[in-house]
Amino acid sequence: GGALLSDEKVEAIHAIGMGTENKILLRFKRDFWPSTPDHSYINCTDPRFRLLNLDLLGKKGVIVAHTSPPWARWLTKGGKHVDGEG
């Protein structure tokens, strides 16, 4: 067996907290967004989502939308409305 962590380290780990992080891949026939190195992240007016341009990583026409709690939990449970009110 390995060495046990000190109480201080265990408390620090528990204080970090965790949550669901969902990734939604969006595939398009053609890019309609800038595909230059300074556009690796695409600004989104909806604060629930962070958009990453995968075209720069060799995935042509693909954007990944990241969402985290509380929206990720809502989405995981099969949310019904785009506005987040399930």
C-alpha positions in Angstrom: 0.0 0.0 0.0 1.0 3.6 -0.4 1.4 6.3 2.1 -1.8 7.9 3.4 -2.5 11.6 2.8 -2.4 14.0 5.7 -5.6 15.3 7.1 -4.7 18.7 5.7 -4.4 17.3 2.2 -7.6 15.3 2.4 -9.5 18.5 3.5 -8.0 20.4 0.6 -9.1 17.8 -1.9 -12.7 17.8 -0.4 -12.7 21.6 -0.6 -12.1 21.6 -4.4 -15.5 20.2 -5.2 -16.5 18.6 -8.4 -19.3 18.8 -10.9 -20.5 17.6 -14.3 -18.8 19.0 -17.4 -20.6 18.3 -20.6 -19.1 18.6 -24.0 -21.4 18.9 -27.0 -19.8 18.4 -30.5 -21.4 20.5 -33.2 -20.5 19.5 -36.8 -21.2 21.8 -39.7 -20.7 21.3 -43.5 -18.7 24.5 -43.7 -17.1 27.0 -41.3 -19.0 30.2 -40.7 -16.6 31.4 -38.0 -13.0 32.7 -38.3 -10.4 29.9 -38.2 -7.2 31.7 -37.3 -5.0 30.9 -34.3 -6.4 33.9 -32.4 -10.0 32.4 -32.7 -9.4 29.1 -30.9 -12.2 30.2 -28.5 -15.4 31.6 -29.9 -17.2 34.2 -27.9 -20.7 33.2 -27.0 -23.4 35.6 -25.7 -24.9 32.7 -23.6 -22.8 32.4 -20.4 -23.8 28.8 -20.0 -21.5 27.7 -22.9 -17.9 28.1 -23.8 -17.1 27.3 -27.4 -13.9 25.8 -28.7 -13.0 25.9 -32.4 -11.7 22.4 -33.2 -10.9 23.3 -36.8 -7.6 24.6 -35.5 -6.9 21.0 -34.2 -7.6 19.4 -37.6 -11.3 18.8 -37.1 -12.8 20.7 -40.0 -16.2 22.3 -39.3 -16.4 21.2 -35.7 -17.0 23.3 -32.6 -17.2 21.9 -29.1 -19.6 23.6 -26.6 -18.6 23.1 -23.0 -21.1 23.6 -20.2 -20.7 23.1 -16.4 -23.0 23.2 -13.4 -25.8 24.0 -13.0 -26.5 23.8 -16.7 -24.6 20.6 -17.2 -26.7 18.8 -14.7 -29.9 20.1 -16.3 -28.7 18.9 -19.7 -27.7 15.5 -18.4 -31.2 15.1 -17.0 -32.7 15.6 -20.5 -33.6 19.3 -20.2 -36.5 20.3 -22.4 -36.1 24.0 -23.0 -33.2 25.8 -24.6 -33.6 28.6 -22.1 -32.6 26.2 -19.3 -36.0 26.1 -17.6 -36.7 22.3 -17.6 
